[in-house]
Every structure is written in structure tokens, then in C-alpha cells.
Amino acid sequence: MKRIDFEHGSIPSNILNAAIPMLVAQLLSLLYNIIDRIYIARIPHIGTTALGAVGLCFPIIVIITAFSNLFGSGGAPLFSIRRGENNSRKASEIMNTSYTMVCGGAIVLMVIGFLFARPILRLFGASESALVYAYPYLMIYLVGTLPSMIATGMNSFINAQGYAMTGMTSVAIGAVANCILDPVFIFVFSLGIRGAAIATVISQTLSAAFVLYFLKKRSELNVRFLTRSELSRCTETAKNIVSLGTAGFIMQLTNSLVSICCNNVLSVTGGDIYISVMTIISSVRQLVETPIYAMNEGSSPILSYNYGAHRPKRVKQAIGTMAVMIFVYTAAMWSVIIVAPHFLIGIFSSDSELIKDAVPALKLYFAAFIFMDLQYIGQTTFKSLNKKKQAIFFSLLRKVFIVVPLTYLLPYALGMGTRGVFMAEPVSNVIGGSLCFLTMLATVIPELNHMEKQK
């Protein structure tokens, strides 16, 4: 398998070589959720109601993904920094610790989900009619918690070693399987929403099997569980992984928190149809954000490796290249959202009533989306360079301290109703994104300049 040379290759070439396979992988990864929603929305007679029910499960799915990234994405930058320092022993310890934590966390989450699925769904705003579809979908999805977390969390270590094409292949295996199995289980076997969940679990299992095969047999550094004697010795490593991973974890967890708050407010101010509107907007956001995520994650190991190797000039080049790529892409996508919202919404639903309500909501939600780029660039830089405090703070700031209060303040206190829920996002993008980016410029760039002078 061909590996990317983080140390000597040109920075734009390295980022593109890492980001393009990751982009393909992330677009394919969307199929796990998007394909489900497309087919579910077209189940005769119950499509729109079932789609809203899956939207209620989405925050729980995000929580599971957040935990896999807490251990996986938290460990991968530390792993890359140690590789940049030529410290293979420590790099292996970090990867093995992450793997042990991913598997342990998956078992705990699955048990909690089985025990408390129904009350959790009610807490998230599920009505009795929605619960009929949301509960069976979630119970089947939970069966695949372990393979889902392995496929998501440990894929970061494939990419961190420079095997971007292999990382893409692991996702492609699951996504292609999901595309084939979804219509079979939903329509051919007449299992409806349960069939969508079964197809997803099988697909995730296939993807996880490939990830483990590569990391155990083919990669430069091979993964394994920690032994009993290693557990106590790796406590500090585990703390560092969790500490760095907390930033991404908070971002994903707060996305789930925001979804819960939005669903609760929308169920009161707009009814079940607006929960379906928010489900579609969340799906469009996933679609639009996926290339940005790929650029960030493609840049991250290059930033981490060269920071560990004390090459500040290459770190600054990587930050600049990442920023330009993200801004150009976002400008193009923002234009599509404003000019052709019907096209994007039509991917997920053909319900004319739903589309009528979703179009103005989508435009408002993405009104200041380009400011979100500033948050992405700053957060990726902080995480990649092991700046835990800044990464955690700005993860909390935008979602917890800005979006959540505005989600209640604008609809109720200012009487904006459903419009207020969708307006909370652009306001938070402007404030949170700007503060994150300016702080990154004020702290990271001077450090890199100082490192350059010392060298």
C-alpha cells in the first residue's frame, strides 16, 4: 500500500493526497445515514413520519460516534506527533490504548442504550406515534455499536500512518454494502424501518473487520489490546488521549444537544413536520460539511507530524493551504444552497408540504455558514498541535454558550417561533467562529515563529 510522505512531500500535494481519499470516504460514510433516510422517506404511507422518527434517533447515533472519536481522533494526533519524533514505541502505546478504550466504551454504551432507549427517546422529544418507529430502529442499531465505533475510531490510525487510500477503502466497503442491503431489507423483505437498521449494522461490521485486518496485519505499527500489566502504565496516556479528544467529543456531543433542544422547541412551535424539516437540514449539513471535514482531517496528521518533527514552516504552510481550500469550497457550496435549495431538499424528500417549509428554513440556517470555516480551521489547528485547553473552550463556546440559549431565547422570548430556532445557527457561526480563528492567530502563529527562529 502506498504511503504519504508527511516529511518531504510538498504540503499542498500531501494535503490533497490525504484529503481526496478522505473526502471520498466521508461522502461514502454519509450513505450510512443518508441512504437510510432516502429509502425511509419513501416507505409508502409512513415515509415522512418514519423520517422524523429516525431524526429523533440521530442524536443518540451522534453520541456513539462522539465517543468513538473521543478515543480515536483524540489518540491519532498524539500518535502522529510521536511518529514525527521517531518514537515508535510511544506511538504504538497510544494506538493500543485508544483501541482498548474504543472497545470498552462501545460495550458500556450498548448496555446503557438497551436499558434506557425508550425514556431517552421520550426525553429527546419522541411522541407516542414517533416512538413506534424510532424505538425498533434504535434497538437494532445498538447491536452494531462495537463495530461502528471500531470502524470510525480506529480508521484515524490508518490515515495517521499515511495510508489514506486504505482508510477510504474501509469506509467504501461498508457504504457499498449499505447501498445494496438497504432496499433489500426495507422493501424486498418488507422490514421497513427495521430493515434499514439491519442493513446499517451488517455494513458497519464489514467495515470494522477490514480496519482490524489492516491494523493487525498490514500497517507499519500493529494494533492490539493492552495487557493487564500495561493498563496501569498507560493511565497517563489514556488521560492525554481523552483530554485531546474532548474537544472533538464536545463538538459532536453538543451537536446532539442542539438537535435535542431544536426538536423540543420545534415540536412545540411547529409540530412533527418541523422535526422532519430539521432532519432534512441536518442531512444537508452533513452533505455540505463532509468535504470540509475531509480537508481538516487530511491536514491534521501533516500538522501533527511536522509539529512533532519541529518543522514550523511546514506547519504554517499546512494551515494556510487548509484555509484556502476550505474557503473556496464553502463559497461554492453556499452559493448552491442559496440558489438551488429545492434541489438539495429534494434529495431527501418529495413531500411538497415538507419542501415548502424546509426551503426558507434551510436558507436561514446556512445564512452565515462561511463563518463556520473560521471555527473549523482554528479547531483543527488546536487539536493537531495538542492545544487541549483552546480546543475544548471553543468547542463549548459556540454550541453550549451561544446556540443552546439562542434556541430558546429567539423562539420564545423574542416571539420568533420556528424561525428563531433556525436563526440561532448563523448568529453562533459569526461570533464563535471569529473568536476561535483570531485566538488561533494570536497564539499558534507566534509560537511557530519562535520555533523557526530557534531552529
VOPAGU-2260 file (C-alpha; in pm, 1 decimal, decimal comma):
REM VOPAGU-2260
SITE   aa  ch    i         X         Y         Z
SITE  MET   A    0       0,0       0,0       0,0
SITE  LYS   A    1     137,9     343,3     -97,6
SITE  ARG   A    2     202,7     578,2     193,7
SITE  ILE   A    3     202,6     959,5     200,0
SITE  ASP   A    4     540,6    1112,0     290,4
SITE  PHE   A    5     448,5    1373,2     554,1
SITE  GLU   A    6     812,5    1472,6     596,5
SITE  HIS   A    7     936,4    1551,3     244,8
SITE  GLY   A    8     642,7    1585,6       4,8
SITE  SER   A    9     502,9    1927,8     -84,9
SITE  ILE   A   10     239,9    2048,7     161,9
SITE  PRO   A   11     -43,4    2108,4     -93,4
SITE  SER   A   12      28,0    1769,4    -250,4
SITE  ASN   A   13      29,9    1594,2      88,7
SITE  ILE   A   14    -298,2    1754,4     194,4
SITE  LEU   A   15    -465,7    1670,2    -136,2
SITE  ASN   A   16    -332,9    1313,0    -128,8
SITE  ALA   A   17    -472,8    1271,5     221,6
SITE  ALA   A   18    -789,5    1478,9     179,2
SITE  ILE   A   19    -919,4    1339,2    -151,0
SITE  PRO   A   20    -939,3     974,6     -35,2
SITE  MET   A   21   -1077,2    1100,2     295,7
SITE  LEU   A   22   -1335,1    1308,7     108,3
SITE  VAL   A   23   -1444,5    1003,6     -87,5
SITE  ALA   A   24   -1452,2     805,8     237,1
SITE  GLN   A   25   -1660,4    1068,6     415,3
SITE  LEU   A   26   -1902,8    1102,1     125,7
SITE  LEU   A   27   -1943,9     726,2     130,6
SITE  SER   A   28   -1979,1     735,6     507,2
SITE  LEU   A   29   -2274,8     968,2     466,8
SITE  LEU   A   30   -2451,1     683,0     292,6
SITE  TYR   A   31   -2481,5     503,2     627,1
SITE  ASN   A   32   -2728,1     769,3     736,4
SITE  ILE   A   33   -2838,0     937,6     413,8
SITE  ILE   A   34   -2931,2     622,7     221,6
SITE  ASP   A   35   -3138,3     510,8     519,6
SITE  ARG   A   36   -3325,7     842,0     517,9
SITE  ILE   A   37   -3383,5     847,2     143,0
SITE  TYR   A   38   -3536,7     499,9     146,8
SITE  ILE   A   39   -3723,4     553,3     475,6
SITE  ALA   A   40   -3879,9     875,2     343,9
SITE  ARG   A   41   -4020,4     673,1      53,4
SITE  ILE   A   42   -4180,7     392,9     255,9
SITE  PRO   A   43   -4546,8     401,2     142,7
SITE  HIS   A   44   -4791,8     585,3     373,0
SITE  ILE   A   45   -4549,1     635,2     666,6
SITE  GLY   A   46   -4241,6     785,7     497,4
SITE  THR   A   47   -4248,6    1138,3     646,6
SITE  THR   A   48   -4340,2    1016,0     998,1
SITE  ALA   A   49   -4072,7     745,6     987,8
SITE  LEU   A   50   -3814,4    1001,3     866,2
SITE  GLY   A   51   -3889,1    1221,7    1167,1
SITE  ALA   A   52   -3855,8     917,6    1394,2
SITE  VAL   A   53   -3507,9     844,3    1259,2
SITE  GLY   A   54   -3424,9    1212,0    1319,7
SITE  LEU   A   55   -3504,8    1151,9    1686,1
SITE  CYS   A   56   -3250,9     864,2    1689,6
SITE  PHE   A   57   -2985,8    1081,7    1524,7
SITE  PRO   A   58   -2866,4    1249,6    1849,6
SITE  ILE   A   59   -2801,2     905,3    2000,4
SITE  ILE   A   60   -2609,2     795,7    1690,6
SITE  VAL   A   61   -2405,3    1117,3    1716,0
SITE  ILE   A   62   -2327,0    1038,7    2081,6
SITE  ILE   A   63   -2194,6     693,2    1985,6
SITE  THR   A   64   -1981,9     848,5    1708,6
SITE  ALA   A   65   -1860,1    1115,1    1951,1
SITE  PHE   A   66   -1729,0     850,6    2190,7
SITE  SER   A   67   -1550,6     663,5    1910,8
SITE  ASN   A   68   -1382,7     990,2    1807,4
SITE  LEU   A   69   -1305,2    1077,7    2170,5
SITE  PHE   A   70   -1069,5     778,9    2180,2
SITE  GLY   A   71    -977,3     756,6    1810,3
SITE  SER   A   72    -937,6    1118,8    1699,6
SITE  GLY   A   73    -802,4    1200,7    2045,3
SITE  GLY   A   74    -522,4     948,1    2002,8
SITE  ALA   A   75    -438,6     999,4    1634,7
SITE  PRO   A   76    -272,6    1348,1    1663,0
SITE  LEU   A   77     -63,4    1229,9    1961,8
SITE  PHE   A   78      26,4     919,8    1759,2
SITE  SER   A   79     136,6    1138,5    1464,1
SITE  ILE   A   80     339,9    1372,3    1685,4
SITE  ARG   A   81     529,1    1073,4    1831,4
SITE  ARG   A   82     591,4     937,1    1481,3
SITE  GLY   A   83     731,6    1278,0    1385,9
SITE  GLU   A   84     967,7    1243,1    1682,8
SITE  ASN   A   85    1064,8     891,3    1559,8
SITE  ASN   A   86     929,4     742,8    1883,2
SITE  SER   A   87     759,6     427,1    1750,4
SITE  ARG   A   88     728,6     263,6    2093,6
SITE  LYS   A   89     524,0     552,0    2232,7
SITE  ALA   A   90     320,3     576,4    1911,1
SITE  SER   A   91     224,0     207,5    1942,0
SITE  GLU   A   92     130,7     255,1    2307,1
SITE  ILE   A   93    -102,0     542,3    2214,1
SITE  MET   A   94    -273,3     339,6    1939,3
SITE  ASN   A   95    -319,5      30,8    2159,4
SITE  THR   A   96    -458,6     241,5    2442,7
SITE  SER   A   97    -708,3     404,8    2205,8
SITE  TYR   A   98    -817,0      64,9    2073,5
SITE  THR   A   99    -876,0     -74,1    2422,5
SITE  MET   A  100   -1078,2     234,0    2517,2
SITE  VAL   A  101   -1285,8     221,9    2194,7
SITE  CYS   A  102   -1390,1    -138,9    2259,7
SITE  GLY   A  103   -1457,0     -86,0    2631,8
SITE  GLY   A  104   -1659,0     228,3    2562,6
SITE  ALA   A  105   -1867,0      51,2    2296,7
SITE  ILE   A  106   -1977,6    -221,9    2535,3
SITE  VAL   A  107   -2076,5      29,7    2804,4
SITE  LEU   A  108   -2274,7     246,9    2559,1
SITE  MET   A  109   -2454,4     -52,0    2409,8
SITE  VAL   A  110   -2569,7    -174,7    2752,8
SITE  ILE   A  111   -2687,5     174,8    2855,6
SITE  GLY   A  112   -2873,3     208,8    2525,2
SITE  PHE   A  113   -3054,8    -122,9    2565,6
SITE  LEU   A  114   -3160,8     -38,1    2921,2
SITE  PHE   A  115   -3276,8     320,2    2866,6
SITE  ALA   A  116   -3366,7     354,0    2495,0
SITE  ARG   A  117   -3735,8     430,4    2544,0
SITE  PRO   A  118   -3702,4     702,0    2813,7
SITE  ILE   A  119   -3410,4     857,4    2623,8
SITE  LEU   A  120   -3618,3     885,1    2306,4
SITE  ARG   A  121   -3903,0    1044,4    2501,8
SITE  LEU   A  122   -3655,8    1289,7    2653,2
SITE  PHE   A  123   -3542,3    1379,8    2301,8
SITE  GLY   A  124   -3897,2    1474,1    2202,7
SITE  ALA   A  125   -4046,5    1149,3    2066,7
SITE  SER   A  126   -4426,8    1140,2    2064,5
SITE  GLU   A  127   -4607,8     807,2    2103,0
SITE  SER   A  128   -4665,0     787,5    1726,1
SITE  ALA   A  129   -4296,3     858,1    1652,5
SITE  LEU   A  130   -4183,8     608,0    1917,2
SITE  VAL   A  131   -4346,8     326,7    1718,1
SITE  TYR   A  132   -4078,5     373,1    1450,7
SITE  ALA   A  133   -3787,1     523,5    1645,6
SITE  TYR   A  134   -3763,6     254,2    1915,9
SITE  PRO   A  135   -3721,1     -56,2    1692,7
SITE  TYR   A  136   -3474,5     131,0    1468,3
SITE  LEU   A  137   -3261,5     229,3    1766,7
SITE  MET   A  138   -3267,0    -113,0    1935,3
SITE  ILE   A  139   -3134,0    -281,4    1621,0
SITE  TYR   A  140   -2878,7      -2,9    1557,9
SITE  LEU   A  141   -2738,5     -51,1    1911,1
SITE  VAL   A  142   -2642,1    -410,5    1826,2
SITE  GLY   A  143   -2378,1    -265,6    1594,1
SITE  THR   A  144   -2227,4     -24,7    1849,5
SITE  LEU   A  145   -1894,3    -211,5    1875,7
SITE  PRO   A  146   -1823,1    -248,1    1501,1
SITE  SER   A  147   -1947,0     108,0    1442,9
SITE  MET   A  148   -1702,3     250,8    1697,4
SITE  ILE   A  149   -1409,9      38,2    1574,8
SITE  ALA   A  150   -1471,2     137,2    1211,5
SITE  THR   A  151   -1496,2     507,5    1299,5
SITE  GLY   A  152   -1242,9     540,1    1581,8
SITE  MET   A  153    -958,8     320,6    1456,9
SITE  ASN   A  154    -970,5     439,6    1095,3
SITE  SER   A  155    -795,9     755,5    1221,4
SITE  PHE   A  156    -482,0     548,0    1287,6
SITE  ILE   A  157    -478,3     414,3     932,1
SITE  ASN   A  158    -484,1     771,7     798,5
SITE  ALA   A  159    -230,3     887,1    1060,0
SITE  GLN   A  160      22,6     638,7     917,2
SITE  GLY   A  161     -25,4     786,5     569,5
SITE  TYR   A  162    -244,3     508,9     425,3
SITE  ALA   A  163    -520,4     739,3     301,4
SITE  MET   A  164    -639,0     507,2      23,5
SITE  THR   A  165    -672,8     219,9     269,9
SITE  GLY   A  166    -872,4     441,5     506,0
SITE  MET   A  167   -1102,2     523,1     215,7
SITE  THR   A  168   -1140,1     154,6     126,5
SITE  SER   A  169   -1250,5      64,1     479,1
SITE  VAL   A  170   -1536,9     312,9     456,5
SITE  ALA   A  171   -1620,2     216,9      97,3
SITE  ILE   A  172   -1672,1    -147,4     195,5
SITE  GLY   A  173   -1939,1     -55,9     449,2
SITE  ALA   A  174   -2103,5     210,2     232,8
SITE  VAL   A  175   -2136,4      -8,6     -76,3
SITE  ALA   A  176   -2275,9    -290,3     136,8
SITE  ASN   A  177   -2526,7     -46,5     285,8
SITE  CYS   A  178   -2640,1      71,9     -59,3
SITE  ILE   A  179   -2704,5    -287,0    -166,0
SITE  LEU   A  180   -2863,9    -411,8     156,8
SITE  ASP   A  181   -3091,5    -113,9     233,5
SITE  PRO   A  182   -3350,9    -166,0     -43,7
SITE  VAL   A  183   -3330,8    -543,5       5,0
SITE  PHE   A  184   -3417,1    -535,0     375,8
SITE  ILE   A  185   -3657,7    -237,0     358,9
SITE  PHE   A  186   -3861,7    -326,0      51,2
SITE  VAL   A  187   -3784,0    -681,0     -68,7
SITE  PHE   A  188   -3808,3    -834,2     279,8
SITE  SER   A  189   -4077,5    -576,7     379,4
SITE  LEU   A  190   -3899,4    -496,7     707,1
SITE  GLY   A  191   -3946,0    -120,6     671,5
SITE  ILE   A  192   -3751,9      90,3     921,3
SITE  ARG   A  193   -3617,3    -223,3    1093,5
SITE  GLY   A  194   -3463,5    -329,2     763,2
SITE  ALA   A  195   -3274,1       0,0     738,8
SITE  ALA   A  196   -3119,6     -59,8    1080,9
SITE  ILE   A  197   -3025,6    -421,8     999,7
SITE  ALA   A  198   -2853,9    -313,3     676,6
SITE  THR   A  199   -2655,1     -49,8     864,9
SITE  VAL   A  200   -2535,6    -294,5    1133,7
SITE  ILE   A  201   -2416,9    -551,0     874,8
SITE  SER   A  202   -2237,2    -279,8     676,2
SITE  GLN   A  203   -2060,6    -141,8     983,1
SITE  THR   A  204   -1945,5    -490,2    1079,5
SITE  LEU   A  205   -1785,8    -545,0     737,5
SITE  SER   A  206   -1607,2    -208,2     760,1
SITE  ALA   A  207   -1477,6    -280,1    1112,0
SITE  ALA   A  208   -1346,1    -621,2    1004,6
SITE  PHE   A  209   -1137,5    -459,1     729,4
SITE  VAL   A  210    -999,0    -191,8     965,7
SITE  LEU   A  211    -886,7    -453,1    1217,4
SITE  TYR   A  212    -736,3    -674,9     947,5
SITE  PHE   A  213    -523,4    -388,3     815,4
SITE  LEU   A  214    -412,2    -256,2    1155,1
SITE  LYS   A  215    -324,3    -604,7    1280,1
SITE  LYS   A  216    -160,8    -748,7     967,8
SITE  ARG   A  217     -60,2    -485,1     712,0
SITE  SER   A  218      20,8    -149,7     875,4
SITE  GLU   A  219     361,1     -21,0     984,8
SITE  LEU   A  220     252,6     -34,2    1351,6
SITE  ASN   A  221       9,5    -310,9    1452,2
SITE  VAL   A  222    -279,7    -268,9    1693,8
SITE  ARG   A  223    -365,0    -493,6    1990,8
SITE  PHE   A  224    -541,1    -481,4    2328,0
SITE  LEU   A  225    -339,9    -362,1    2625,0
SITE  THR   A  226    -230,8    -639,1    2860,9
SITE  ARG   A  227    -321,7    -626,6    3230,6
SITE  SER   A  228      29,6    -522,3    3323,9
SITE  GLU   A  229      15,7    -236,5    3069,5
SITE  LEU   A  230    -315,7     -93,6    3190,9
SITE  SER   A  231    -172,1      89,0    3492,3
SITE  ARG   A  232     133,7     204,6    3298,6
SITE  CYS   A  233     -81,4     355,4    3023,1
SITE  THR   A  234    -308,3     554,8    3255,2
SITE  GLU   A  235    -131,7     880,6    3173,8
SITE  THR   A  236    -150,5     804,1    2801,4
SITE  ALA   A  237    -525,4     740,8    2834,5
SITE  LYS   A  238    -568,8    1074,7    3012,8
SITE  ASN   A  239    -384,6    1256,5    2733,1
SITE  ILE   A  240    -597,1    1083,8    2468,0
SITE  VAL   A  241    -921,3    1173,9    2643,7
SITE  SER   A  242    -801,4    1525,9    2714,1
SITE  LEU   A  243    -720,7    1598,4    2349,0
SITE  GLY   A  244   -1020,2    1406,3    2218,4
SITE  THR   A  245   -1253,5    1601,1    2445,7
SITE  ALA   A  246   -1262,0    1895,3    2203,3
SITE  GLY   A  247   -1399,1    1689,6    1913,6
SITE  PHE   A  248   -1614,4    1493,9    2156,8
SITE  ILE   A  249   -1773,8    1812,6    2287,1
SITE  MET   A  250   -1837,1    1938,4    1934,7
SITE  GLN   A  251   -2019,3    1618,5    1839,2
SITE  LEU   A  252   -2194,5    1583,2    2173,0
SITE  THR   A  253   -2310,1    1942,5    2165,0
SITE  ASN   A  254   -2436,0    1886,0    1809,7
SITE  SER   A  255   -2650,9    1616,0    1963,9
SITE  LEU   A  256   -2753,3    1851,2    2246,4
SITE  VAL   A  257   -2850,8    2118,0    1993,5
SITE  SER   A  258   -3054,8    1862,2    1795,8
SITE  ILE   A  259   -3239,3    1766,7    2113,9
SITE  CYS   A  260   -3310,9    2131,2    2200,9
SITE  CYS   A  261   -3420,1    2211,2    1844,7
SITE  ASN   A  262   -3651,8    1909,8    1831,1
SITE  ASN   A  263   -3808,4    2003,1    2165,1
SITE  VAL   A  264   -3870,6    2365,1    2063,2
SITE  LEU   A  265   -3984,9    2274,9    1710,6
SITE  SER   A  266   -4229,9    2012,9    1838,3
SITE  VAL   A  267   -4399,0    2290,2    2040,8
SITE  THR   A  268   -4375,4    2578,7    1791,5
SITE  GLY   A  269   -4419,2    2388,6    1462,5
SITE  GLY   A  270   -4526,9    2028,7    1528,6
SITE  ASP   A  271   -4390,1    1697,3    1395,9
SITE  ILE   A  272   -4345,3    1830,3    1040,5
SITE  TYR   A  273   -4078,1    2074,8    1161,6
SITE  ILE   A  274   -3888,4    1788,9    1324,8
SITE  SER   A  275   -3878,4    1635,3     976,3
SITE  VAL   A  276   -3762,3    1975,0     840,6
SITE  MET   A  277   -3475,5    1977,6    1093,0
SITE  THR   A  278   -3390,1    1617,7     999,2
SITE  ILE   A  279   -3354,1    1724,5     635,1
SITE  ILE   A  280   -3146,7    2032,1     728,0
SITE  SER   A  281   -2919,0    1812,3     940,4
SITE  SER   A  282   -2880,3    1577,8     642,9
SITE  VAL   A  283   -2794,6    1866,9     407,9
SITE  ARG   A  284   -2546,1    1996,6     662,2
SITE  GLN   A  285   -2378,7    1655,9     677,2
SITE  LEU   A  286   -2359,3    1654,1     298,9
SITE  VAL   A  287   -2209,9    2005,5     284,0
SITE  GLU   A  288   -1970,8    1962,8     578,4
SITE  THR   A  289   -1825,9    1630,9     467,2
SITE  PRO   A  290   -1563,8    1777,3     226,4
SITE  ILE   A  291   -1466,5    2035,2     492,2
SITE  TYR   A  292   -1421,2    1755,6     744,6
SITE  ALA   A  293   -1207,3    1567,4     490,2
SITE  MET   A  294    -983,9    1871,6     435,6
SITE  ASN   A  295    -945,7    1916,5     811,1
SITE  GLU   A  296    -870,7    1550,2     878,0
SITE  GLY   A  297    -642,1    1531,4     575,1
SITE  SER   A  298    -443,5    1826,8     708,6
SITE  SER   A  299    -434,7    1709,8    1071,9
SITE  PRO   A  300    -169,3    1432,3    1050,7
SITE  ILE   A  301      52,0    1660,7     839,9
SITE  LEU   A  302      23,7    1936,7    1101,0
SITE  SER   A  303      86,3    1693,9    1388,7
SITE  TYR   A  304     377,6    1507,9    1226,0
SITE  ASN   A  305     566,9    1823,8    1127,0
SITE  TYR   A  306     496,7    1988,5    1463,5
SITE  GLY   A  307     647,6    1682,3    1635,3
SITE  ALA   A  308     943,4    1692,3    1393,0
SITE  HIS   A  309     999,1    2067,1    1470,2
SITE  ARG   A  310     932,6    2190,8    1116,5
SITE  PRO   A  311     732,9    2510,5    1186,9
SITE  LYS   A  312     749,4    2637,8     828,6
SITE  ARG   A  313     570,4    2326,9     701,6
SITE  VAL   A  314     312,0    2360,1     979,7
SITE  LYS   A  315     231,9    2718,4     871,8
SITE  GLN   A  316     213,7    2612,1     506,4
SITE  ALA   A  317     -32,1    2336,8     602,1
SITE  ILE   A  318    -254,6    2580,9     794,3
SITE  GLY   A  319    -257,5    2824,7     500,4
SITE  THR   A  320    -326,7    2554,7     241,0
SITE  MET   A  321    -608,2    2409,2     451,3
SITE  ALA   A  322    -766,8    2754,2     496,6
SITE  VAL   A  323    -764,6    2837,5     124,4
SITE  MET   A  324    -913,0    2502,1      26,2
SITE  ILE   A  325   -1192,3    2527,6     284,7
SITE  PHE   A  326   -1287,8    2887,0     194,2
SITE  VAL   A  327   -1304,8    2815,6    -179,9
SITE  TYR   A  328   -1520,4    2507,7    -129,2
SITE  THR   A  329   -1755,4    2674,6     121,3
SITE  ALA   A  330   -1813,1    2975,6    -105,8
SITE  ALA   A  331   -1917,5    2740,7    -388,0
SITE  MET   A  332   -2149,0    2531,9    -168,2
SITE  TRP   A  333   -2306,2    2834,5      -1,6
SITE  SER   A  334   -2398,7    2962,4    -349,3
SITE  VAL   A  335   -2570,0    2630,4    -428,2
SITE  ILE   A  336   -2768,6    2640,1    -102,4
SITE  ILE   A  337   -2895,5    2992,5    -166,8
SITE  VAL   A  338   -2965,2    2947,1    -539,7
SITE  ALA   A  339   -3092,2    2586,8    -552,3
SITE  PRO   A  340   -3233,6    2483,3    -210,5
SITE  HIS   A  341   -3513,2    2279,5    -372,6
SITE  PHE   A  342   -3255,8    2050,7    -533,0
SITE  LEU   A  343   -3080,2    1973,0    -202,9
SITE  ILE   A  344   -3403,3    1918,1     -10,8
SITE  GLY   A  345   -3544,2    1705,9    -293,3
SITE  ILE   A  346   -3263,0    1454,7    -240,3
SITE  PHE   A  347   -3423,4    1355,6      89,2
SITE  SER   A  348   -3795,7    1405,6      37,1
SITE  SER   A  349   -4053,0    1457,2    -237,3
SITE  ASP   A  350   -4325,1    1573,3       8,1
SITE  SER   A  351   -4436,3    1912,9    -131,4
SITE  GLU   A  352   -4563,1    2038,3     205,8
SITE  LEU   A  353   -4234,7    1947,2     370,9
SITE  ILE   A  354   -4031,0    2112,7      94,4
SITE  LYS   A  355   -4234,3    2436,6     125,8
SITE  ASP   A  356   -4144,6    2467,7     496,0
SITE  ALA   A  357   -3786,7    2343,9     452,9
SITE  VAL   A  358   -3668,4    2591,9     184,7
SITE  PRO   A  359   -3680,7    2914,9     393,2
SITE  ALA   A  360   -3554,1    2725,8     699,6
SITE  LEU   A  361   -3252,9    2594,3     503,9
SITE  LYS   A  362   -3160,4    2938,8     368,8
SITE  LEU   A  363   -3178,3    3094,4     713,2
SITE  TYR   A  364   -2982,8    2815,0     881,0
SITE  PHE   A  365   -2692,8    2848,1     632,9
SITE  ALA   A  366   -2702,1    3231,3     607,2
SITE  ALA   A  367   -2359,0    3278,1     771,6
SITE  PHE   A  368   -2213,3    2933,5     710,9
SITE  ILE   A  369   -1886,9    3070,4     569,2
SITE  PHE   A  370   -1800,3    3198,3     919,8
SITE  MET   A  371   -1807,8    2837,7    1035,7
SITE  ASP   A  372   -1487,3    2789,2     833,9
SITE  LEU   A  373   -1305,1    3001,8    1089,7
SITE  GLN   A  374   -1411,0    2759,1    1363,3
SITE  TYR   A  375   -1300,1    2457,2    1160,4
SITE  ILE   A  376    -956,7    2600,0    1082,2
SITE  GLY   A  377    -891,6    2711,1    1439,1
SITE  GLN   A  378   -1019,7    2389,0    1597,4
SITE  THR   A  379    -821,4    2163,3    1361,9
SITE  THR   A  380    -502,9    2357,3    1432,8
SITE  PHE   A  381    -554,1    2346,9    1810,6
SITE  LYS   A  382    -629,8    1973,0    1807,1
SITE  SER   A  383    -343,6    1880,3    1573,4
SITE  LEU   A  384     -85,9    2072,8    1777,4
SITE  ASN   A  385    -210,3    1927,5    2108,7
SITE  LYS   A  386    -354,1    2260,5    2233,9
SITE  LYS   A  387    -613,9    2097,8    2458,8
SITE  LYS   A  388    -742,7    2398,4    2653,4
SITE  GLN   A  389    -813,8    2614,0    2349,2
SITE  ALA   A  390    -969,5    2324,3    2157,7
SITE  ILE   A  391   -1204,8    2240,1    2445,1
SITE  PHE   A  392   -1300,6    2600,9    2518,9
SITE  PHE   A  393   -1402,4    2686,1    2163,3
SITE  SER   A  394   -1590,3    2358,4    2130,2
SITE  LEU   A  395   -1802,5    2463,1    2427,2
SITE  LEU   A  396   -1834,3    2830,2    2338,2
SITE  ARG   A  397   -2021,8    2810,8    2008,8
SITE  LYS   A  398   -2269,0    2534,8    2085,1
SITE  VAL   A  399   -2326,4    2537,3    2461,7
SITE  PHE   A  400   -2293,1    2907,3    2540,0
SITE  ILE   A  401   -2433,8    3055,1    2218,2
SITE  VAL   A  402   -2653,6    2813,3    2017,6
SITE  VAL   A  403   -2843,8    2642,6    2301,5
SITE  PRO   A  404   -2951,3    2966,2    2479,8
SITE  LEU   A  405   -3047,6    3127,1    2146,6
SITE  THR   A  406   -3254,9    2820,9    2050,7
SITE  TYR   A  407   -3486,7    2902,5    2344,3
SITE  LEU   A  408   -3443,5    3280,4    2359,2
SITE  LEU   A  409   -3524,7    3364,0    1995,6
SITE  PRO   A  410   -3841,1    3148,8    1956,4
SITE  TYR   A  411   -3993,1    3221,7    2299,2
SITE  ALA   A  412   -3856,9    3547,0    2445,8
SITE  LEU   A  413   -3844,4    3727,8    2110,9
SITE  GLY   A  414   -4151,6    3553,8    1968,6
SITE  MET   A  415   -3980,1    3431,1    1650,2
SITE  GLY   A  416   -4124,8    3078,1    1665,3
SITE  THR   A  417   -3968,0    2818,8    1434,5
SITE  ARG   A  418   -3772,7    3092,6    1254,0
SITE  GLY   A  419   -3583,3    3164,5    1577,1
SITE  VAL   A  420   -3462,8    2802,5    1602,3
SITE  PHE   A  421   -3301,6    2819,4    1257,3
SITE  MET   A  422   -3156,4    3169,3    1316,2
SITE  ALA   A  423   -2956,6    3056,0    1623,1
SITE  GLU   A  424   -2705,0    2877,6    1396,8
SITE  PRO   A  425   -2585,4    3172,8    1179,1
SITE  VAL   A  426   -2555,0    3400,8    1483,5
SITE  SER   A  427   -2333,4    3145,4    1659,0
SITE  ASN   A  428   -2121,8    3095,7    1345,9
SITE  VAL   A  429   -2031,5    3465,5    1330,0
SITE  ILE   A  430   -1947,5    3503,2    1699,3
SITE  GLY   A  431   -1792,0    3164,8    1779,3
SITE  GLY   A  432   -1606,6    3118,7    1451,6
SITE  SER   A  433   -1447,4    3463,6    1457,6
SITE  LEU   A  434   -1327,2    3432,0    1817,7
SITE  CYS   A  435   -1178,4    3085,8    1756,3
SITE  PHE   A  436    -984,4    3190,3    1445,4
SITE  LEU   A  437    -849,7    3513,7    1596,7
SITE  THR   A  438    -731,1    3326,4    1906,3
SITE  MET   A  439    -552,6    3071,9    1686,6
SITE  LEU   A  440    -371,5    3351,1    1500,0
SITE  ALA   A  441    -275,0    3521,2    1827,1
SITE  THR   A  442    -137,2    3205,9    1996,9
SITE  VAL   A  443     -20,5    2947,2    1744,3
SITE  ILE   A  444     149,8    3167,4    1483,1
SITE  PRO   A  445     379,4    3343,6    1735,4
SITE  GLU   A  446     480,5    3003,4    1876,5
SITE  LEU   A  447     567,2    2875,4    1529,1
SITE  ASN   A  448     763,2    3194,1    1453,0
SITE  HIS   A  449     958,3    3148,0    1776,0
SITE  MET   A  450    1027,4    2782,4    1693,1
SITE  GLU   A  451    1150,6    2887,5    1348,7
SITE  LYS   A  452    1394,7    3141,4    1497,1
SITE  GLN   A  453    1527,1    2885,0    1744,8
SITE  LYS   A  454    1584,5    2633,1    1469,3
